[in-house]
Amino acid sequence: MAETILVLGSNGQIGTELVTALRQKFGENQVIACDIKEPLETDGPFEQADVLDVSGLRKLFEKYQPTQVYLLAALLSAVGEQKPKKAWELNMDGLLNVLDLALEFKVKNVFWPSSIAVFGPNSPRENTPQYCVMDPNTVYGFSKLAGERWCEYYFQKYGLDVRSIRYPGLIGWKAAPGGGTTDYAVHIFHEALAKNSYECFLSENTALPMMFMNDAIRATLELMDAPAEKISIRSSYNLGGISFTPEMLAVEIRKHLPNFSISYKENDPRQAIADSWPKSIDDTYAQKDWGWKLKFDLKEMTAEMLNNLKK
């Protein structure tokens, strides 16, 4: 049976690249990109959609009868702290609307991204395990943690095949990041090429788990391809990526741009968010359940980012 796939929140950092990958895999017309704003350019079907508008969403489900739905629409960590109630509404009600419609229209799979933001100040910082204390102190973090509980609930209570990944910070060159705490690791490449310098909003020794977008997209598709009986976690899978500090990234950039300089801003509110997050992640369950393996290390990712942005 041919797949029909809805991607809600398709204009964002993940959606832009995920839509392309899904269209390459399933065919251009089988993947319907959906976002609240019109895209700058589109190669396939696009529908304007607001995940908080249930009647509009229902029309989409009626029109396309999707077999898979990817829900990417969210307010991220830094933006969410400026608009906490809006972040909670979008991240929570958007998810529940989609889960309910997925049940009603007998959707085969739903993908929803979680984040390392679900961990908090009392979670283990090094090699953070799949199961541990989770006390997030940002709206983004606790909306994602609540979302994980809903995803598992819909699987256990209604049999809905929901799958999820706790993404680390994502680094890609095709789309702008969406206002997260790890965005420095994308901005730094743009500024390095434009100005040969960068003022970082996180301190030089702030280690965070990151991942090159190619790996994140591949992980998402591999998770969705895995047989249902292999999926042991219905909240969200830890995904480790590569852990580095702004200073380590600057050293790697200097191998390509020897005169690159970095400075550090003090008292940015994003620092407190980063300080409550893990430094590294244990993703043993993803490796064991669906064969996850990282491909891009810091060196390869830096080269890819600079080469593609130069073009």
N, C-alpha and C positions, 0 to 999 in steps of 0.2 A: 504494500500500500504506500502511495506517495505521501511524504510528510508535508504538512502545511504548518509553517512556523510563524508565530507572532513574536516580535521583539519590541517590548515596551520600554521606552527610554533609550531609543536607538541612536540619539545624537551625541551621547556622552562619550567619555574616554574609552570605556569598554565596548559600548554598543556600536560605535563607529567601526571597530575592527572585527567585532563578533559577527555583525551583519555580513560583512565581506566574506568571512570564513564560512559562514553557514550557506551563503549563496554559491560559493565555489563547490560546496559539498552536495547541496540538495537541488541547486538550480535557482536562477535569478527570481523567477516568478513564484517560487514556493516559500520565499521568506519575505514577510511583510514587515517593513520597518515602521515603527509607530513612535511618535514623540509629541510633546505639547507644542513644540515649535517646528516650523518647516525646516528641513535640512538645507544647507547651502547648495549641495548637489546630491543627486540620488541616481543610482543605476537600475533601480528596480522599484516595485510597488511601495508606496508610502502612504500612511494614513495619519492624520492629525488625531491625537488621543491624549486624554487626561485621565490618569489612573484613579483620580478621585471622583470622576463622573461615571457612575455605575451604568446609567442608561446608554451613554455613548460607548462604553466598553462592551456592553451586551450586544449592541448593534454590530460591533467588530467581530465578536465571537459568532454571532448569527451569520454574518456575511462570509466569513472564512472557514468556520468549523475547524479551528486549529487542532493539530495533533500534539504540538509542543508549544509551550509559552515560556519566554525568557523575560522576567520582570527585572529591569535594571534601573527604573526610575527611583531616585532617592535624593535627599539632601545630605551631603557629606559632613565630615566632622567639624571643620573650621566654620563653614557656612551655617551648619546646624546650631552652633553655639550662639550665633547672632540672631537666629530665628527659631528658638527651641520648640514652640508650639507648632509652628509650620512644619518643622522637621519631623516631629512626632506624628502629625496627621498624615503627611505624605508617606513616610516610611512604614507606618502601621496600617492605616486605612487602605492605602494602595495595595499592600500585600493581601489583606483580608478580602478586598474586592476581587482580586485575581484568583485567589484560592477558591472562593465561592463559585465564581464563573467557571473555573476549571472543573469543578465537581459537576456543575449543572450541564456543561457541554461535553462531559466525559473525555477531557483532555488526557492524553497518554502520559506526558511528563511535564513538570514545571521546573524551571531553574530559577533560583533566587540567590543573589550573592549576599553573603555575610562578610565579616571583616575582622581583622585582628583587634579592632576597637571594642570587641565584646569582652576583652580582658581588661583588668583594672589594676589599681595600685597594689592590691594584695595577691594578684596572680603571680606565679613564679615568672621571673623576667627572662631567665636563660632557658632555652630549649623548652619553652612553654608547652605543657602536654595538652592532649585533646581534652582531657577531663581534669579540671582543677577549680579553685576558687575563681569566680568571675564576678567582679564588682565594678563594672564600667562607670565612669563618672562624667561621661558626655552623653548628650541626648542621642547622638548618632550611635554610640556604643550600646546604650540600653534599649534603643529601638531595634537594633540588630539582634541583641540577645533575646528580646521578646519575640522578634520575628522567627528566630530559630526554634523557640518553643512552639509557636503556631505551626511551623512547617512539620515538626515531628508529630504534633497533635493531629493534623489533617491526615498524615500518613497512618498513624495508629488507629484513629477513630473512623476514618472514611476510606482508607486504602488509597489515597491520592499519592501518586509517585512524585514526590517533591525531592529535589536534589540541590545541594548547596555547598559552596566553598567559602571558607573564611580567607578572603584575599589579603595578602600583605600589601604594602604600597606598590602601586603599579606604574611602570615606566614605559612610555611609548612615544613615538614621534608623529603619529598620524592625526592625533586630536589633542586639544588642550585638556589638562586635568580639570576636575570639577570643584575645587575648593576644599581639598583634604589636607591633612597635616603632613603627608608625605610628598606633597606637590613640589617641594624644593628640588627633588631629584629629577624632575622633568624640566623645571624652569632653568636650572643650572646649565643645561646643555644649550638652550636657546641663548642665554646671556653670554656663555663662554664664546659662542660663535659670533654673536653680535658685538660684544664689548670687551671680550677677553677678561672679564671680571664678573663677580657675582657677590651680592650681599645675601647671606643665608639667614633665614629666620629661625633656624635651629642651631644649637651650639655645636662646636666642632666635633665633640665626642659622643653625640647622640646616635647610638646604634639602633637601627630599626630594620625589620625584615622587609625586603623589597623583591620585586620580580619583574623581569622584562615582559612586556605585553605578549610577545609571541608565545612564551611559556604559559601565561595565564589563559590565553585563548585555547591553546592546545589542551591544557588541563580541563577546561570547561567542556570541550567536545569529548574528551576521553571519559570524563565522569558521566556525561549524558549517554554515551555509547555503551557503558558497562551494563551487563545483565543485572536486572533488579535484585537477584538473589546475592549478588556480590556486594551490594550497598548495605553496610552494617550501621552506618550513621545517617540518621534522618534529620538531625539538627543542622550541622554544617561541619565539613571536613577542614581540619587544620591544613594549611599549605605553607611550606617553609620559605622557599625562595632563597635569596642571598642576603645576609645581614652585613651592613656597612655603615660607617659614619660619614657625615659631610666631608670630613678631612680625607678619609680614604678615597672617596669619589673624586675629590679635587686632585689628589695625587695621580689617579688613573687618567684624568682628563689632561694633566700636564704632560703625559707621555705622547699625546697628540698635539697639544697646544702648550709648548714649554713656558710661555709668558703668562699663562692664566693665573689670576689671583683671586682669592676668596677672602671675604671679611664676614664678620658675624654680628648680627643685630642683637641687642639685648632687650629683655622683657617683652618678647612677642608672646601673645597668649597661646600660640600653637605649641610653645615649648612645654608648657604644663601638660598638654594633651599627650605629647610624645613621651614625656617622662612617666606616664601611667601605662604605657604600652610595652609589650614584650620586646626584648632585644633580638631574640631568635626563637624559632618555632619548631616543634617536633611534629613531623607529618607522617609518622610511621603507619597510621591507619590508611592514609591515601595510597602509600606505597604498597601495602599489603592487600588492600581490597581491590584496587583497580589499576595497579601497576604504575603508579605515578613516578616519573623521574624528571628532575630538573635538567635543562640543557644549557642555558646561558648563565655563565658566571659573570663577575663584575667586569673583567677584562673584555669579554666578548660583547657584553651589553653596551659598554662605553663606546667601543669601536662601531657597533651597529648604529647607535644613536647619532654619533657625530657624522658618520658617513651618509646616513639617510637625511639628516637635517641640512647638510651641506648641499645636497641635490635640490 
